[in-house]
Amino acid sequence: MSAVNAKVADPHAPQTFRRTTTIVWSVFITALAVAVAIFMCTGLAGHGFLPAFAPFALASPLVAFAVLSGWWPHVLVADDAVTVRNSFATYRIPYPALKDFREARIGLFVMLHDGGKVPVTAYASGSSGKAFGHKKMVAQLIAAIEDRMSLAGKQDDATVVRTIETRNIVISVCTVVLAAGVLWGAIATY
């Protein structure tokens, strides 16, 4: 199911939507990266700390990518707005600013009245869209948004707010820097 908390007791509580298949994929990639790092670490254990730690440092950008591109993206549907959380940016879209939804080959876009569009990376489909029923999940998300829009009162504010996810950018950069530094140290001390 695409909605994480679709059956909430309070009808005014925000609903969180994310694709289950994306979460499973990010867990799989994380587990694979950690397993390969453990396997490689056992062969390098006798060569010092940095060579033994290098596989984990090299796996960290892959784990960060899996979490930030698979686990983190989601959509919050509230009474007054839709919040789209992508890997590196969050968009708060009040209902008066929302014009339409457009499904493209690569996923879903929220079309805005001012001509802009917001990508919804939580529902990016790619070539696996038909295999995993992403169209059905997109339909559930759109239905939930349209239900909340019909219940929303008159709103004057139609300003879309974009916030950069600085934390996620810092995590990404730090894992790459950590991997490069540990790899350099491992090569130098091997």
N, C-alpha and C positions, 0 to 999 in steps of 0.2 A: 504494500500500500504506500502511496506517496505522502500522505499526511501523517506526520509524527504524532500529533495530538488532536486528530480530527474529531474525536468523541470527547469533548470537554463538557463539564457540567454547566459552566457559565457560558451562555451563548455569546457574550460580549468579550470573552477572553480571546486574545490573538491566537490564530491557528498557525502552526509551523508546518511548512511543506518542504520536503526534500525527497529525492528519489532513493529508494532502498538499494537499488542496484549500484548506484554510485558509491554509497557507503560500503557495501560489500566489496566493491572493486578497490576502494582505498584501503580497507582492512587487508585484503589479499596482497596488494603491492607492499604495504608496510610489513606484513609477516614475511613475505618473500625477501625483502631487503634485509631484515633482521636475521633471517635464517642463513642467507648467503654470508652476511658479516660474521656470524658465529662460526660458520664452516671455515671461512678464510682466517679468522682469528686463531683458531686452534693450530694452524700450520705456522703462524708467525709468533707464537707465544714465547719461544726461546730467544727471540731477537731484541727484546727490550719492550718498554712500554709503548712508545710511539708506533713502531711497526705493528704491534698487536692491536692497538687502538685504531689504526688507520682504516680497517674495513668498516668499523662503526661510524667513523667520521665521514667516510665516503658514502655511506648509506643514508646519512642524515639529510642531504638535500632531496633525495628520492622520497624519504618519509615525509619531509615537509611538503613536497609537491603533492603527494598522495593525500595528505590531510587537508591542505589548503585548496586543492582542486576537487576533492571528492567529498570530504566530510563537512567542511565549513560552508559551502554555498547552500543557501536556503531562502525561502520566501516566507515572510510573516504577513498574514492577512488580518488586519485589525479593523475596528469600526470606522476609523477616519482616513486610513491610508494603507497602502501596500508597501512593505519594506523588502527590497531585493538585496540580499547579501551575496555579493560575488567574492571571489578570492581576494581581490585587492581594493574593492570599492563597494560602498553601500549606498543605495538609492532609496530615499523615502519619497514615495509618490502619492500625494493626496488624490482622492478620487476625481475631483474636477480636472486634474491635469491628465488623467488617463483617457486615452481615446479608443484604443483597440489593442488586440493582441495579434501578432503575426508569427506563424510558425514557418521557419525556414529549414533548409536542409540541415543546418548545424544546430538548430534549437529554437528557442522561444524568445521573442522580443516583445517588450511593452512599448507600444507606440503612444507618443504624447501629442497633445493638441498643438504644441508649439513646433511640431515637425521633428522633434528629437525621438530617439529610440533608446531603450535601456535593454541590454542583453541580460537574459536570465540564465546564468551558467549552471544553476542547479538543475535546469531542464535542458541542457545541451544534449542533443540526441546523437549526432553523427550517424554512422552506418548501422549502429545497433538499435536504433529507434523502434523498428518493427519487432525485432527479436525479443525485446524486454518489455513491450507494452508501454512505451513512453508516451504515445499519443493518448492513451487512456488516462495516464497520470496528469498530463497537461490539461486534459478536459476537466479533471477533478479540480485542479488548481484554478482554472478559469471560471468554473461554476462557483467555487467558493468566493472568488473575488467579485463576481457579478452579484451574488447573493448579498454580500456586505455592501456593495455599492447601492443596491436597491433599498437597503435599510438605512443607509447613511442620510443624515439630514442635510440641509443646504449648507454648503461650505463656501467660504469666500476665498480661502487660501488655495491657490493652485501652483505653488512654488515647489518644484522638485529639488530636494536637497541631496547633493552628492558628497559623501564623506570618504576620504581615502583611508583605507585600513592600514595605518602606519605599522601597527604591531605585526601584521602578516608580512609586510615588506621587510621589516627588520629581521623577522625570523628567517625569511628566505635568504637574505643577504648574509646573515650570520652563519647559517648552515653551510653556505658555499665557502665563505672565508674560513670557517673551522676546517672544512674538508681540505681546502688548499693548504692551510698552515700545517695540519697534521700530516698530510701527504709529504710536504716538503721536509718536515722534521723526521718523518719515517725514512725517507730516502737518504737523508743526511746521516742518520744514526744506524742504518742497517748494517 
